[in-house]
Amino acid sequence: MKFKKENRRKRIHYRIRRKVNGTAERPRVSVYRSNKEIYAQVIDDVSGHTMASASSREKAVDSNLNKTEQAKQVGAILAERLQSNNISTVVFDRGGYLYHGRVKALADGVREAGINL
């Protein structure tokens, strides 16, 4: 049986989601990566509430940078919003993507801004 890339990623994502769960004290950072953009949101899975979000489509992200550097900026923006909500620790949900490149850059941007992953 042939699997498309997206189906494979979704299967991996479901496997990750069985283990990674966000609470109000330690929410989950969920990542979605398209070919052009990267999006991240912080989710409290207990109440089903999105606490903060950031993406590379925002005005604060420099569009002249390459996509990896933009992802790092998105991580820093997300960390600022987390700190304004008094959140210092999160769990990272890579969304079925491999932990390298843009996904890793986003996580590094969050870490460098002072949030524990």
N, C-alpha and C positions, 0 to 999 in steps of 0.2 A: 504494500500500500504506500502510495506516494504522499509525503507530507509537505505542505507548503511551509515556508519559513515562518510565517505568522502563526500557523497552527502549532508548530514546534515551540515557538516562543511562549504561546499561551499555555501549553502543557507544562513548561518549565515554571512559568509564573504561578500557576495553580499549586505546583509542588512547593514553591517558596512560600506562598500565602498560607499553607497549612502550618508552617512553623513561625512565620513572622506575623505578629499581631500588635496593633497600636492601642495604647490606653491614653487617658487624659494626661497622666504624668509622663508617659514615654510614648508619644505618638509615632506613627509610621510615616517615613518619607517615601512617597511613591514616585517613580520616575517613568516618564514616557518619552521615547526618543523617536522622532520621525527623521526623514532624510535631511530636512532643512533645519528643523527647530528641536529644542529640548524643553520639556515641561516637568515641573516637580510640584507636588502638593503634600502637605502635612495633614494626616488624617487620624482622627480618634475613632477607631473601629468600634468601640463600645457604644458610643452614641451615634456613629455614622456621620460625624461632622467634620468638614474640612476646616482646619484651623488657619492655614496660610497656604499661599501658592506663589509660584514665580515661573516665568518662562523667558525664553530668548526673544520673544516678540515684543517685550516691554521696551519703552523708550530709554530706560536706564542702562540697557545692555548695548554695548558698542557693536554695531553691525559691520564695522570694518575689520574686526578681529576674525580669526578662523573659528570654526565651530567648537573646538576643544576649549579655547580661551573663553568663548561665550558661555560655555557650560560652567566653567569655573566662576564666572561673574554671576550666573544664575544661582549657584550655590551660595555665594556671598550675600546676595540679595535675600535669599530664603532664610539664611541664618540671622540677618538683621531683623526680619519679621518675626522669627521665632523668639529672639531675645526681647523684642517689644511685647510679646505675649508671655514672658517669663518662663520660657521652656529652654532647658539647658541640655537635655538628653533625648535622643530620638533613636529609633531603629530604622535601618536602611533597607528598603525594598527595591531591588534593582530591576524589577519588572520583567524578569526572564531574559534580560540582556546580559551579555558577558561583562564582567567587572573590569573593563579597561576602556581606554579612550575617553569618550565624552561622559560616560556614566561615572567613571573613576574621577574625572576632573570635577564633576558636580559634587561628588562626595568630598573631595579634597577641599573645594571651596567652602563647603559647610564646616568642615573640621577647622580650617585655618581661621575662620571667623569666631571660633570658640565654642562650637556645639559638639558635644560628645556623641559619636556614632557607635 
